[in-house]
Amino acid sequence: VDDPNLQVEFFGKYQYSGTNQYVNFSTDISANLNNLNITNDSLGSEIHVALACDLSGDLYSRPEGNLYLSQFDYKTKSKSLKMNQLSFNSFIDEYNQQYLTLRSDYVDMNFYGSFLITEVAQVFYNTLAGYVPAFMGNPTKSEFESDNIANFDIRLKQLNNFTRIYMPELNIESDIFAEGTFSGKDHTFSTIFSIPVIKYDSIYLWGSEFNINGYRDSLDLNLTMQEISTRNFPWFENINLNIDVAKDSLTLGLFWDNFDENRNAGNIKIGSRFLTKKNDSLPRIENIIHNSEIIVENRLWEISKTPIVVDGQEIDIDYFALTHDNQVLSIDGMISPDKTKLLRFLVSNVDISNFNSYISNSGYKLQGILSGNGRVANLYDIPSLRSTLSISNFKINDEDFGRFDLSAVWEGESNGFKVDGVNKYMKIRGSYSPETDILDANLAVDNFNLEILQPYLLE
């Protein structure tokens, strides 16, 4: 093929039928993916790759031979992803064990055991479907030729070459390792992932280990992590997430604790069950947030039992409340395509100094009591929002601002966003229209102490 947008050279032969199956070829491909309507990247996407293959035997179930890829170059958004080589090898040893190996710039894998490739995926799907048939359907009843028992290990490396193209805020400097076993005969599998430090924007995830254990009737997942933090402040420490899935039900437990004199901790418990709906591919999900607690700087915040039902696009929250003494944060109502159904929120007597430890690196210390309410609707289409908030005894770095009142209205793109705010130093009134991209704002300041802005000023 010799086209301005696609050049292909292909040499080889193949036979898929009968007992003497083989595929033997080499090819070189260059393509402009945008012009071929495969991608729609305005900056252009191009690919070049050379591929050679020499496989024989039962090609679908137990192939033997090699596949080799080289000179891979994918260009998009003025960036390039290169891979010098990828080699795949398949062979059967003297004990009739199948070995699949993969070596490349980004992934190394070994998968070996007694299995048929054509059966492994179906056996694994049947195992998962047994845990959540409401999502995946009931397991199919099939007779398998092999016990489908395998061991595997995987190493992911140089992942930043991918993230800098597709998610530049994500940084994974070290390798990710995984190893595990799978038994189709016993309907069991286990996998352990060792995950290095991951940075997303300014957030760090430190020292994670993820364990997955599947049994005939249940699935257990466990994630442990040293901490989630910004550069200088640990948000959550000693994190442990447990999820158990069985017979269309799920239980979740999330725990964290810094075990410090100034304690920050949490213990959250959630139960879910999945109910099949006639003529609907997605089940109804009935959730219960059980009585739980969060501790912020030795202050105990309690979460009362809360039913939450997810039915298609409708999410019904039956009064979720987070309380500490007389301080309340609550949400009640529905998220729905029906714009007449509202989700309401309430903030009552919340001491904003609760959040100072989380913003300490900004150079600001806040004080005051926050109260307010509002409602949102039509979140799936053109959202609407109405809200009023007030902060009494408001202070920034001990500078007294008195009372601050704020109201905000968003009624779709045509009407735009409107905000009004006032306190003893300033008045704010403004609007923004997304349709015209016009911002109209007025800020009146009187007797304001500019030293409050010092943390943001360059020395």
N, C-alpha and C positions, 0 to 999 in steps of 0.2 A: 504494500500500500504506500503510495507516494502522494500525499495530499498536503496542502499548506499547513493544515492543522493536525495532521496525523501521518506519521511515517512508521511503518512496520516492516521488518524483515523477519521471515520465519522459515526455518529449515527443520524438517523432522518427519517422523512417522509415528503411528499409534495403532493399537488394536485393543478395543475394550471388551470384546466378546470372546467366549470360549475359554479354554484352560491356559492358553498362552497369551496372556494379556501383557501389554507393554505400552509405554509412552516415552518417546525419545525425541527431543527437539531442542533448539536454541532460537532465541528471538531477541530482537532489539526494538524498543518502542520509544517514540518521542511523540508527545501530544500536547496541544494547547487545550486545557480542560474547559476554559471559558467558551472558546469558540465552538467547542463540541457540545455546549450546553450541559456539561456534566457538573460544573460549578458555575456560580454567578458572582464571583469575586470581582469587584470593580477594578482592582489593582492587577488582575491577571493571575492565572494559575497554570503552571506548566509542569510536566513530569517527563523524566527520562529514566529508563531502566533496561538492563540486560538480564535475560533469564535463560537458564539451561536446565533441562530435566532428563533424568534417566531412571525410570521406575519400571518394575516388572512384577510378576506374580499376581496375586489377587489384589487388584488396584484399589478396590473399595474397602476391603476389610483388613488385609495384611500385606501391604505393598513392601517391596524391598528396593533400595536404591537411594538416589540422591536428587536433590533439587538445589540449584545454586543461583542466587540473585546477586548482581553486582552493579556498580555505577548508578545506584539509585539517587536521583536528584529531584526533589519536589520544590518548586518555587511558588510562593504566594505572598501577597502583601509585602513585596520587596524583600522578603526573607527566604532563606533556603534551608531545607532539611535534606541532609545527605546521609547515605548509608553506604559504606564501602563494600560490605558483603553481608550476605545472609546464606547460611548453608543448613539444609535440612537433610538428615540421614535416617533411614529406616532399615532395620535388619532383624533377623530372627536368629537367636543363639542356639547352641546345641541342646538346650533344655526346652526348646520350642517357645521361648519367651520373646515377646515383641519389644523392640527398643526403638523409641523415637527420640532423636536429639535435634536441637535447634541451637545454632550459634550465630550471633549477629552483633552489630555495634550496640544494640539496645536491649536485646533479650537473649538470655541463655536458658535453655529448658532441657530437662531429661524426663521422659515419660516411659515407664517400662513395666512389663508384667504380662499376665495372660488375659488378653482381651481382643475383641474385634472392633475396629474403628467404627464400623457401621452400627454397632450395638451400644457403644459407650454413651453416646449422647441420649439415646432413648432410655437407657437404664437410669442415668442421672436425672433426666426429666421426671421419670416415674417416681423416683425417690423424693424429689422436691414437691411434686404434685400431691403426694401423700400427706404433706404437712398443711398445705393450703389449697385443697381442691376447689374452694370457692373462687380462687383466682385462676388456677391453672387447669381446672377440670380434673376428673377422676383419673388415676393412673390407668394406662392401657394394659390390658392383659395380653402379654406376649410371651412366646417361648423363645428363649435365647440359647444359642449354641455354646456360648462361652460363659464362664463364671465372672468375667470382666473384673478382674482384680488387678490393681495397678498402684504404683508408687510414682511420685513426681517431685521435682524441685524446680524452682523458677528464680531467676535473678533479673530484675529490671534495672537498667543502668543508663547513665547519661540522659535522664529524663528531662533535664532543662532544655535540651535541644527541641523537645516537643512543646514544652510549656511556653517558651519564649515566642512561639508562633501563635498558639491557640489560647493561651492564658498567661500573659506575661507577668501578672501579679503573683503567680505561683512559682515558688522556688524549692526544688528538691535536689539538694546537692549530692546526697549519698545514695547508694543503691538500696532497693527494696528486695527482700528475700522472702520466699514462700516455699514450704514443703508440706507434703501430705500423702495420704493414702486413700484409696477408693475400693470398695468391694460391692459389686453389683449382686453377688450371691447373697450377702448378708444385709444389703441395703444400708450400708454405713459408709461414712467418709469423714476424714479429719484434715484440717489445714491450719497451719500457723503462719502468720505474716509478721515479719519484723520490719518496722517502718521507721526511717530515720527522722531527724528534725525536718519539719515542713514549714515553710514560711509563706503566708498569703498576705500580700500587702504589708501591714505592720504587725500581723498576728503570727505567733509562733506556736506550733504543736510539737511538743517535745516527747521523744522516747515512747513510741506507741508499739503495742503488740496486739494483734487481732487473732483470736482463735475461733475456728468454726468446727463444730462436731455434729455430724448428722447420724442419727440412729434410725432404726426401722420406723419408729412412731413419733420421733421428736427431733427438733433441730435446736441446738444451743449455740449462741454467739456471745463472745466476750471480748470487750475492748478495754485495755488498760492504757493509761497515758500519764506521764509524769506531770505535765501541766499544759495549760493553754494560757499564753501570756502575750503582752506587748513587750517591747525591748526591756523595760525596767520594772514592769509590774505583773505579777502572776494573778491572772483572773480566776483560774480554777486549778487546783492541785490534787494530785493523787486520785485521778478520775478512774472510775470503774463502771462500765456499762454492760449490763447483762440482758440478753433477750432470749426468751424461750418460746418456740413455736411448735404447736401440736394441734391437730384436728381442728383447723380453722380458728384457732385462738392464739393469742400472743400475750405474754407478760413481759414488761420492761421495768428494770430497776436501774436508776442512775444515781451514783453516789460520788461525792467529792469532799475532801477535807484537807485543810492545810495543817491540821494538828498543831496550831500555833496558839499562843496566849491570846492574840487578837484573831479570833476564829472566823474563818469563812468556810462554809460547808453546805452540803445539800443532800437530801435523800428523797428522791422522787419515784413514785410507783404508778405505773399505768397498766391497765388491762384492756385487751381488745378482743372482739370476736367478729368473724367475717360470715355474713349470711348471704347465701346465693339468692339472686333475684331472677325471676323468670324473664326470659327474653332480654337479658342485660348481661353483658360480658363482665361488668364490674360489680362486685358484691356491695351490700350495705355494710358499713363498718361501725360497730357500736363500741365506743371507748369509754372507759371510766378512769379519770385521774383520781387515785385514792388519796386519802389524807397524807399529805407530804409536808416537808419543811425545808426551808432555806435559811441559813445563818449568815448574816452579813455584819462583820465587825461585832460579833457577839450578840447581835440582835436577832431574835428568832422570828422569822416570817412563816406563817402557816398557810397551806393550801388546803381548802376544804374539798370534800368529795365532789367531783364535777363530771356529769355525763356530757359527752361530745359525740354526736352522730354525724357520720359522713355518708351521704346518700347521693351518689352521682356528683353533681356540682354543688349541691347544697350541704353546708356544714352548720349544724345546729349546736350552739354552745349554751348550755343551761347553767349560767351564772358561775363563771370562774372567778375566784377571789383570792388575792394574796394579801394577808393582813398581818400587822404587827401593832399590838395595843389598839389605838384608835385610828391607825393609818391603814388605808384600804386602796388597793388597785384592783379593779374588776372589769370583766368583759362579759356581756350577755347579749344573745340574739343570734342572728343568722348571717352567714355569707351565702349569697344566692344570686343567680341570674335575674331573679325577680327584684326589680329596683324598689319595690314597696316594702321589702323585707330588710330590716335594719340590724346593724350590729352596733350596740351601744357600749361606751366605756365610761368609767367613773374613776376619778382620782380624788381621794379625800384625806386631807391632813397629812400628806406625805412630807416628811422631813428630808429636804434635798441634800442635806449633809451626809445622808446615807451613801451618796455616790462620790464623795470626795476622794476616797482611796483609789477609785478608778480613773480619776482625772488629775491625780497629784502631779504627774509629770508636766502638765500644761502650765503650772505656776498659779493656778487659781484654786481658791477655797470658797465654796458656796455655802450659804445658810439661807433658811427660809422654809415656809410651809406651803406646799403646792396642793391646790384643789382645782377641780374642774370636771367637765363632762363633755361628751360629744357623741356623734353618731356618724357612721359611714354606711354607704349602700352602693350596690351595683358595681362591685369590685371587678367583675369579670368583663365589663364593657367600659363605660365612661363613669368612673367613680364620682361619688358626691361625698362631701365632708362638711360637717358643721361642728365647731368646737369652741368652748370658752374655757380659759385657764386663768388662774390668779395665783400669785406668790405673795404671801404676807411676810413682813419682816425680812425682806429680801436683802442679802448682803453678799458682796463680792470682795474677798480679801479684807473683810471687816468694814468695808465702806457701805454705809447704810443707804439702800435705795428705797426703803419703805415698801409700799405695796406696788406690785406690777400686775396689770390686767392685760390680757391678750384674747382676742377673738379672731377666728379664721373661718373662711367659707370657701369651699371649692364645689362648683356646680357644673362641672364639665368644661371642655375646652372652649366652648363658645362664650361662656360667662367668665371663665378664668378663675384665678385665685385671688382672694381679697383678705387683707389682714389689717387689724387695728390694735394698737398697743399704747399704753400710757403708764407713766409713773412720774414721780416728782421731778425727775431730771429731763425726761424726754417724752415726745409723742411720735408715734409711728403710724403712718397710714399709707397703704400701697395696694397695688393690684398688678397681676401679671396675666397676659393673654397668650397662651401657647399658639393660637391660630395666627396671630400677627407677630409673635415673639417680641411684644412690647412690654417693658416694665415701667410702671408709673409709681414712684414712691416719694414720700415726703417724710423727712426726719427733722424734728425740731428739738434742739438741745439747749438746756439752760443750766448753767452753774455746775457743769459736769467735771469731775476730777479726772484729768487725762492720765494720771499715774496708774489708774486701774488697767490701762492698756500696756503697761510696762512689760509684762511677760511676752508680748508679741512683738515688741520693738527690738530692733537690732542694736547691739552695743557698739 
